[in-house]
């Protein structure tokens, strides 16, 4: 979330990928931070990947994540 909040788009996504590779599930705050970052930047394609992960993890029905 810290990389995302400070505008480090690629670094934020790399850390996110590393977390997934190591079997760690991101929490809601991480997902929301990444999604907000990528929808507000030229990195919309990465935002779509994060959105896909949100759906796959079942967070789309979560009131906080889904809004």
C-alpha positions as CSV (number, residue, x, y, z in Angstrom):
1,X,0.0,0.0,0.0
2,X,2.9,2.4,0.7
3,X,4.3,2.1,-2.8
4,X,0.8,2.7,-4.2
5,X,0.1,5.7,-2.0
6,X,3.4,7.3,-3.1
7,X,2.8,6.8,-6.8
8,X,5.2,4.0,-7.5
9,X,3.0,2.2,-9.9
10,X,5.3,-0.5,-11.2
11,X,6.9,-1.2,-7.8
12,X,3.5,-1.5,-6.1
13,X,2.4,-4.1,-8.7
14,X,5.7,-6.0,-8.4
15,X,5.3,-6.3,-4.7
16,X,1.7,-7.4,-5.2
17,X,2.9,-10.1,-7.7
18,X,5.6,-11.2,-5.3
19,X,3.0,-11.5,-2.5
20,X,0.9,-13.7,-4.7
21,X,3.8,-15.8,-5.8
22,X,4.7,-16.5,-2.2
23,X,1.1,-17.5,-1.4
24,X,0.2,-14.5,0.6
25,X,-3.3,-13.1,0.1
26,X,-3.5,-9.3,-0.1
27,X,-5.9,-7.6,2.3
28,X,-8.7,-5.2,1.4
29,X,-6.5,-2.1,2.0
30,X,-3.8,-3.4,-0.4
31,X,-6.4,-4.2,-3.1
32,X,-8.2,-0.9,-2.7
33,X,-4.9,1.1,-2.8
34,X,-3.7,-0.7,-6.0
35,X,-7.1,-0.4,-7.7
36,X,-7.3,3.4,-6.9
37,X,-3.7,3.9,-8.1
38,X,-4.2,2.1,-11.4
39,X,-7.6,3.7,-12.3
40,X,-6.2,7.2,-11.8
41,X,-3.1,6.6,-14.0
42,X,-1.9,5.5,-17.3
43,X,-1.7,2.0,-15.9
44,X,-5.3,1.1,-16.5
45,X,-4.2,-2.4,-17.8
46,X,-2.7,-3.1,-14.3
47,X,-5.9,-1.9,-12.7
48,X,-7.8,-4.5,-14.8
49,X,-5.5,-7.2,-13.5
50,X,-6.0,-6.1,-9.9
51,X,-9.8,-6.0,-10.5
52,X,-9.6,-9.6,-11.8
53,X,-7.8,-10.6,-8.6
54,X,-10.5,-8.9,-6.5
55,X,-13.2,-10.9,-8.4
56,X,-11.2,-14.2,-8.1
57,X,-10.8,-13.7,-4.3
58,X,-14.5,-13.0,-3.9
59,X,-14.1,-9.4,-2.7
60,X,-16.4,-7.9,-5.3
61,X,-19.3,-8.4,-2.9
62,X,-17.5,-6.8,0.0
63,X,-19.1,-3.4,0.7
64,X,-15.7,-1.6,1.2
65,X,-13.9,-3.1,-1.8
66,X,-16.9,-3.2,-4.1
67,X,-17.6,0.5,-4.0
